Amino acid sequence: MPQDLPTEPRPIDRLLGIMAQLRDPATGCPWDVQQTFATIAPYTVEEAFEVADAIERGDLSDLKEELGDLLLQVVFHGRIAEEMGAFSFEDVAAAISDKLVRRHPHVFEGRRYDSIAEQHAAWEAGKAAERADKGRTASLLDDVPAGLPALTRAVKLSKRAARVGFVWATVQDVLAKLHEEVGELEAEIEGADPERLRGELGDVLFVVANLARALDVDPEDALRATNAKFVRRFSFIEAALAKRGKTPEQSDLAEMDGLWNDAKAAEKGA
């Protein structure tokens, strides 16, 4: 009988094997061996943002690479946990598979909902039951991760509170609250107490996050777009000044503001 030819390992198995080699205390990479959940966590967050950036730019080639970098983070955490005897990458994959099946009975168990609203209510009820099973019943807000970007967490906190009616009724109500908070910030600027200024500015940003939620706009996405716009327009200023034989340091606010307006006009005319 012909012998089976050797086959290449599946890419995920190869990746898991590479990570095991990198973490080998005797022959692995010293840097990889030294890492912990805590030291890797910032890279995990960074890679997630780089995935979002590739999506924003519409660069699918870059997206493939960034998704690989993010997958590496999951594999890295899984390997550390496996070495501790806590869980493995396979356990992570099994847990999310179980959760997906559990939360989609209309797909995997033949259950049918009469409306999207009914399906959403069942989804939230399922999540609440999972929180209760984990002992997270002290507060409705307990399991909103503290490590989220602050604007994103503000949206999630306010969205969770809105489930029990703790929410402004209209967008106009949110705008009125925003004006109120800006007024309180202005009142503190003259005193310039750092802690009070920090608190009042935080209040303004929290209401802005609520406004974004009321308008169904992702504040992180909106701010990323504005950051990109700022970079684009400031680069226009630098290029225009270079044509005049100048640098920004050799210019002044009036000149640069005029060029900023030129950049805005150019974008509108494009």
C-alpha positions in Angstrom: 0.0 0.0 0.0 1.3 3.5 -0.8 2.5 5.3 2.2 0.8 8.6 3.2 3.1 11.5 2.2 4.0 13.8 5.1 1.8 16.9 5.2 2.5 20.4 6.5 0.9 21.3 9.8 -2.1 23.5 9.8 -1.1 27.2 10.0 -2.6 27.5 13.5 -0.8 24.4 14.7 2.5 25.7 13.3 1.9 29.1 15.1 1.2 27.3 18.4 4.4 25.3 17.9 6.5 28.4 17.2 5.2 30.1 20.3 6.0 27.0 22.4 9.6 27.1 21.0 9.9 30.9 21.7 8.8 30.3 25.3 11.1 27.3 26.0 13.1 28.3 29.1 16.3 26.6 27.8 16.3 27.3 24.1 13.7 30.0 23.5 13.9 33.7 23.0 15.0 35.4 26.3 12.5 38.3 25.7 9.6 36.0 25.0 10.4 33.9 28.0 10.3 36.9 30.3 6.9 38.1 29.3 3.7 37.9 31.4 0.0 38.6 30.9 0.7 42.1 32.2 3.6 42.9 30.0 1.9 41.6 26.9 -1.4 43.3 27.5 -0.4 46.8 26.1 0.7 45.1 22.9 -2.6 43.3 22.7 -4.5 46.6 22.9 -2.1 48.2 20.4 -2.5 45.4 17.9 -6.3 45.7 18.1 -6.1 49.4 17.2 -3.8 48.6 14.3 -6.4 46.2 13.0 -9.0 49.0 13.2 -6.6 51.4 11.5 -6.1 49.0 8.6 -9.9 48.7 8.2 -10.2 52.4 8.3 -7.7 52.8 5.5 -9.3 50.0 3.5 -5.9 48.2 3.2 -6.8 44.5 3.0 -3.2 43.4 2.7 -2.2 45.3 5.8 -5.4 44.0 7.5 -4.2 40.4 6.9 -0.9 41.2 8.6 -2.5 43.0 11.5 -5.0 40.3 12.1 -2.0 37.9 12.3 -0.3 40.1 14.8 -3.5 40.2 16.9 -3.9 36.4 16.7 -0.3 36.1 17.9 -1.3 38.0 21.1 -4.1 35.5 21.8 -1.7 32.6 21.2 0.9 34.3 23.5 -1.6 34.7 26.3 -2.8 31.2 25.8 0.7 29.8 26.0 1.5 31.6 29.2 -1.8 30.3 30.7 -1.0 26.8 29.6 2.4 26.9 31.2 0.7 27.9 34.5 -1.8 25.1 34.2 -4.7 27.5 33.9 -6.0 27.0 30.4 -4.8 26.6 26.8 -5.4 28.2 23.4 -7.7 25.2 22.7 -9.7 26.0 25.8 -10.0 29.6 24.6 -11.3 28.5 21.2 -13.7 26.0 22.8 -15.1 28.6 25.2 -15.8 31.2 22.5 -17.4 28.4 20.4 -19.6 27.4 23.2 -20.6 31.0 23.9 -21.5 31.6 20.2 -23.7 28.5 20.1 -25.3 29.4 23.4 -26.1 33.0 22.4 -27.5 32.1 19.0 -30.2 29.5 19.7 -32.1 30.8 16.6 -29.2 29.5 14.5 -28.0 26.4 16.2 -31.1 25.2 18.1 -33.9 26.0 15.8 -35.4 28.7 18.0 -37.2 31.6 16.2 -37.8 35.2 17.3 -40.6 37.3 16.0 -38.5 40.5 15.8 -35.0 41.8 16.1 -36.1 43.5 19.4 -37.1 40.1 20.8 -33.8 38.6 19.7 -31.9 41.5 21.3 -33.8 41.1 24.6 -32.9 37.3 24.6 -29.3 38.2 23.9 -29.1 40.6 26.8 -30.9 38.1 29.1 -28.4 35.5 28.2 -25.5 37.8 29.0 -27.1 38.7 32.3 -27.4 35.0 33.1 -23.7 34.5 32.3 -22.8 37.4 34.6 -24.9 35.9 37.4 -23.2 32.5 36.9 -19.8 34.2 37.3 -21.0 36.0 40.5 -21.1 39.4 38.9 -24.4 40.6 40.3 -23.3 43.4 42.6 -23.8 46.1 39.9 -25.1 46.4 36.4 -21.8 48.0 35.5 -19.4 45.6 37.2 -18.3 43.8 34.0 -17.7 46.8 31.8 -13.9 46.4 31.4 -11.9 49.1 33.1 -9.1 48.7 30.5 -11.2 49.9 27.6 -10.3 53.2 25.9 -12.0 55.8 28.1 -14.4 57.1 25.5 -15.5 53.6 24.6 -16.0 52.7 28.2 -18.1 55.8 28.8 -20.4 54.8 25.9 -20.7 51.2 27.3 -21.3 52.4 30.8 -24.0 54.8 29.7 -25.5 52.2 27.4 -25.7 49.7 30.3 -27.3 52.3 32.6 -29.8 53.1 29.8 -31.2 49.6 30.0 -32.8 50.5 33.3 -34.0 53.9 32.2 -31.1 56.0 33.5 -30.7 58.0 30.2 -31.5 61.4 28.8 -34.7 61.3 26.8 -33.6 63.2 23.7 -30.5 64.4 21.9 -31.5 67.9 22.9 -31.4 66.9 26.5 -27.8 65.6 26.1 -26.8 68.9 24.3 -28.3 70.9 27.2 -26.2 68.9 29.6 -23.1 69.4 27.5 -23.6 73.2 27.6 -24.0 73.0 31.4 -20.8 71.0 31.8 -18.9 73.3 29.5 -20.1 76.2 31.6 -18.9 74.5 34.8 -15.5 73.9 33.1 -15.2 77.6 32.1 -16.0 78.6 35.7 -13.1 76.4 36.9 -10.5 77.7 34.4 -10.0 81.0 36.2 -9.2 79.2 39.4 -7.0 76.8 37.6 -7.1 74.1 40.3 -5.6 71.1 38.4 -7.8 68.4 40.1 -11.0 70.4 39.7 -10.2 71.2 36.0 -9.5 67.5 35.4 -12.8 66.6 36.9 -14.8 69.1 35.0 -13.1 68.2 31.7 -13.8 64.6 32.4 -17.5 65.5 32.9 -17.5 67.2 29.5 -15.9 64.2 27.8 -18.4 61.8 29.4 -21.3 63.8 28.1 -19.7 64.0 24.7 -19.5 60.2 24.8 -23.2 60.1 25.7 -24.0 62.5 22.8 -22.1 60.1 20.4 -24.2 57.2 21.7 -27.4 59.2 21.3 -26.4 60.1 17.7 -25.3 56.4 17.0 -21.8 57.5 16.3 -18.7 55.7 17.6 -16.7 58.4 19.4 -13.4 56.6 19.0 -14.1 56.2 15.2 -15.1 59.9 15.0 -12.0 61.1 16.8 -9.7 58.8 14.7 -11.2 60.4 11.6 -10.7 63.9 13.0 -7.1 63.0 13.9 -6.5 61.9 10.4 -8.0 65.1 9.1 -5.8 67.1 11.3 -2.7 65.3 10.1 -3.8 65.8 6.5 -4.4 69.5 6.9 -1.2 70.2 8.9 0.8 68.3 6.3 -0.8 70.7 3.7 0.4 73.6 5.8 4.0 72.2 6.0 4.1 71.6 2.3 2.7 75.1 1.5 5.3 76.7 3.8 8.1 74.6 2.2 7.1 76.1 -1.1 7.6 79.5 0.5 11.0 78.4 1.7 9.8 78.3 5.3 9.2 75.9 8.2 6.4 76.0 10.7 8.9 77.3 13.2 9.6 80.3 10.9 5.9 81.0 10.4 3.2 82.4 12.8 -0.3 81.5 13.8 -2.0 83.9 11.4 -0.1 82.5 8.3 -0.7 78.9 9.4 -4.3 79.5 10.1 -4.8 81.0 6.6 -3.1 77.9 5.1 -5.4 75.7 7.3 -8.4 77.4 5.7 -6.8 76.8 2.3 -6.5 73.1 3.1 -10.2 73.0 4.1 -11.2 74.7 0.9 -9.1 72.3 -1.1 -10.8 69.3 0.5 -14.2 70.7 -0.1 -13.4 71.3 -3.8 -11.9 67.9 -4.3 
